[in-house]
Amino acid sequence: MTKRQSVIVAAGLLLAIVTACKTNQTSSSQAANSNRSSGQSTPDQFAAARSTYDKECKSCHGQNGEGGPVKLEDGTKLKVPTFREGHALRHPDSDYLKQITKGGDGMPAFEKKLTPEQMNDLIKFIRQEFQARVAVK
């Protein structure tokens, strides 16, 4: 795998994690013999990862993990890979972890910014939010 492919994969993972951090809520239910509804919140198992994704990954990987062309603050242009199709679906978690940790192909390294637990949670988030409903071709 080239450095560029690794960066793309890592960027995709980060994007997926950030997106997963959105808070989910269950539908309102009606109480018996009452028109009043009460909303119940369902715990979001990806809340922390979603927040990390929003902060660290979304600007390059996009809100929905779609990737695409990105222009960095220094003027560098990157083609960030999607998490939703192609190679990103076939990469093992270890490839994602390496990319997030070490960076490369335009992606920064996060080994000093994120804990191993945060990185693993990001990978789980990407798998669930951006890849769970996609068929691997």
C-alpha positions as CSV (number, residue, x, y, z in Angstrom):
1,M,0.0,0.0,0.0
2,T,1.4,3.4,-0.9
3,K,1.6,6.2,1.6
4,R,-1.1,8.1,-0.3
5,Q,-3.5,5.1,0.0
6,S,-2.7,4.9,3.7
7,V,-3.4,8.5,4.2
8,I,-6.7,8.2,2.4
9,V,-7.7,5.2,4.5
10,A,-6.7,7.0,7.7
11,A,-8.5,10.1,6.7
12,G,-11.6,8.1,5.9
13,L,-11.5,6.4,9.3
14,L,-11.2,9.7,11.1
15,L,-14.2,11.1,9.1
16,A,-16.3,8.1,10.0
17,I,-15.5,8.4,13.7
18,V,-16.4,12.1,13.8
19,T,-19.7,11.5,12.1
20,A,-20.7,8.7,14.5
21,C,-20.4,11.1,17.4
22,K,-23.8,12.7,16.7
23,T,-26.3,12.1,19.5
24,N,-29.1,9.7,18.6
25,Q,-32.5,9.9,20.2
26,T,-35.4,7.4,20.2
27,S,-38.8,8.3,19.0
28,S,-41.2,9.9,21.4
29,S,-43.7,7.5,22.9
30,Q,-47.2,8.2,24.1
31,A,-48.1,7.5,27.6
32,A,-51.2,5.3,28.1
33,N,-54.5,7.4,27.8
34,S,-52.5,10.5,27.2
35,N,-51.5,12.6,24.2
36,R,-48.4,13.8,25.9
37,S,-45.2,12.3,24.6
38,S,-41.9,12.1,26.3
39,G,-38.6,11.8,24.5
40,Q,-36.1,9.3,25.7
41,S,-32.4,9.5,24.7
42,T,-30.6,6.4,23.7
43,P,-27.0,6.3,24.8
44,D,-24.8,6.9,21.8
45,Q,-22.0,4.4,22.0
46,F,-20.0,6.5,19.5
47,A,-20.5,9.9,21.2
48,A,-16.9,10.4,22.1
49,A,-15.6,9.1,18.7
50,R,-18.1,11.3,16.8
51,S,-16.8,14.3,18.7
52,T,-13.2,13.4,17.9
53,Y,-14.1,12.8,14.2
54,D,-15.9,16.2,14.1
55,K,-12.8,17.9,15.6
56,E,-10.0,16.1,13.9
57,C,-11.3,14.3,10.7
58,K,-14.4,16.0,9.3
59,S,-12.6,18.9,7.6
60,C,-10.8,16.5,5.2
61,H,-12.9,13.4,5.2
62,G,-16.3,15.2,5.1
63,Q,-19.4,14.9,7.2
64,N,-20.4,11.6,5.8
65,G,-17.0,10.0,5.1
66,E,-17.1,10.7,1.4
67,G,-13.6,12.3,1.2
68,G,-12.8,14.2,-2.0
69,P,-10.6,17.1,-3.0
70,V,-9.4,19.2,0.0
71,K,-7.2,22.3,0.0
72,L,-5.1,22.7,3.2
73,E,-4.3,26.0,4.9
74,D,-0.8,25.9,3.3
75,G,-2.3,25.6,-0.2
76,T,-1.6,21.9,-0.6
77,K,-4.3,20.0,-2.5
78,L,-5.2,16.5,-1.5
79,K,-7.6,13.9,-2.9
80,V,-8.9,12.4,0.3
81,P,-10.3,8.9,-0.2
82,T,-13.9,7.9,0.7
83,F,-14.6,5.5,3.6
84,R,-17.7,4.4,1.8
85,E,-16.3,2.3,-1.1
86,G,-13.4,0.6,-2.7
87,H,-10.2,-0.1,-0.8
88,A,-11.5,1.5,2.4
89,L,-14.0,-1.3,2.8
90,R,-11.3,-4.0,2.5
91,H,-8.6,-2.5,4.7
92,P,-8.1,-4.3,8.0
93,D,-8.4,-2.3,11.2
94,S,-4.7,-2.5,11.6
95,D,-4.1,-0.5,8.4
96,Y,-6.5,2.2,9.6
97,L,-4.7,2.3,13.0
98,K,-1.3,2.6,11.4
99,Q,-2.5,5.4,9.1
100,I,-4.1,7.3,12.0
101,T,-1.1,6.8,14.2
102,K,1.7,7.6,11.8
103,G,-0.1,9.6,9.1
104,G,1.3,10.0,5.6
105,D,0.2,10.9,2.1
106,G,-0.8,14.3,3.4
107,M,-2.6,13.1,6.5
108,P,-1.0,14.2,9.8
109,A,0.0,11.7,12.4
110,F,-2.2,11.5,15.5
111,E,0.0,9.4,17.7
112,K,0.6,12.4,20.0
113,K,-2.9,13.8,19.7
114,L,-5.1,10.8,20.3
115,T,-4.9,7.9,22.7
116,P,-4.9,4.3,21.3
117,E,-8.5,4.0,22.7
118,Q,-9.6,7.1,20.8
119,M,-8.1,5.7,17.6
120,N,-9.7,2.3,18.0
121,D,-13.1,4.0,18.7
122,L,-12.7,6.1,15.6
123,I,-12.2,2.9,13.5
124,K,-15.3,1.3,15.1
125,F,-17.2,4.5,14.3
126,I,-16.1,4.5,10.7
127,R,-17.0,0.9,10.3
128,Q,-20.5,1.4,11.7
129,E,-21.4,4.8,10.4
130,F,-19.8,4.8,6.9
131,Q,-19.4,1.1,6.0
132,A,-22.0,-1.0,7.8
133,R,-24.6,-0.8,5.1
134,V,-22.2,-0.9,2.1
135,A,-21.6,-4.2,0.3
136,V,-18.0,-5.0,-0.3
137,K,-17.3,-5.6,-4.0
